[in-house]
Amino acid sequence: MGLSIDCEIANKKGDDMNMLRKTMCAVALGAVTLAPMISTTVFAAPVAASEQQATANLVKQLSGIQSLSANFEQTTKASSGANKAQKKGLAAQHMNQTFKGTMKVARPGKFYWETTTPAKQTIVTSGKTVWIYDPDLQQAVRQSLDEQVANTPALLLSGNTNQIMKSYRVTQPNKGKTYYTLYPKSDDGAFQSLTISFGGNKAPNLMILQDSLGQTTYVKFNNVKVNAAIPASTFNFTPPKGTDIIDQ
């Protein structure tokens, strides 16, 4: 659920680990299709909000969130183009595998994403530098937080809402429901579409990312706490002694 940034670096586990890391970095979601219920009663089709109204509704939804913590479950599945996805994306053994961990965000720009099972990885930023730490490899990637990160899903939870309008085209398929599908305006983004759904407590409960390889990543949130105090030290990272540091 961590940051969808350029995590692809050379390491001893090869291309498969690189793509696994990239997928673990994405806090994300792809387009959601709601199948109509079979019924003898005819219902009016949902009315979609205009792009301007959808953007305003999403900004309003996010503006009330100053901090957020939750547990997450992340699963990646091959949808269309499965063969292509398995050749160039995650290996078959990683498909349908569920990764679990914890997430914490605080505005502006602070983000913490820790995967605990089945593989360990930590992604953390205090708003200036992004660290991606892999304890199994004793390796940490250090990147500057630049405009590239502004085009990632992490922006939704830890960035400023003005940047959302700049980076995404926002849609709301049913203006009576609090779920939104976003499309990056930039062609070099890590995903093709992103859907975010909010629960009754006005906090996100589901994100789905659809990428160009036909892979869909589902991130479900539970035990969500909105605007609870999060220690500032959560977003600071110091590599353990002996860690191989790679600057990008």
Beta strands, then each sheet from edge to edge (+ up, - down):
strand 1: 67-78
strand 2: 98-106
strand 3: 110-117
strand 4: 121-125
strand 5: 129-134
strand 6: 139-144
strand 7: 168-171
strand 8: 179-184
strand 9: 193-198
strand 10: 204-210
strand 11: 215-226
strand 12: 244-247
sheet 1: 7+ 8- 9+ 10- 11+ 1- 2+ 3- 4+ 5- 6+ 12+
end
